[in-house]
Amino acid sequence: MYAVLKCGGKQLKVSKGDTVLVEKLAGEKGEKVTLDNVLLLADGDKLTVGTPVVEGATVTASIVEQIRDKKVIIFKKKRRQGYKRKKGHRQYLTVLKVEEISAKPKAKKAAKA
């Protein structure tokens, strides 16, 4: 079973037991996080595609650690103008371990007679 979810503006394909890096989420090490922006859910031959999300589907993960990514250098230059700028950026990231993928469809409302 796997799921495609949207987190931090990116789409991730996750399975139970996977460790993934996402943009920083609030929480401390060991806390549980529930991600409910599930775009696609696959269980064997059964494939459920959301419009835009799969109703009732959630991915439960625990926070392994909060880290910072490697530095990205931003360098701008205009030749023959004496213009140079150098900046660095380190993105805050959260390491998640996927514990459970659940698909609990919401009960349909009965039609009025």
Helices and strands as residue ranges (DSSP letters): E 2-7, E 10-15, E 19-23, E 32-35, E 38-43, E 46-49, E 57-68, E 72-78, E 83-89, E 92-103
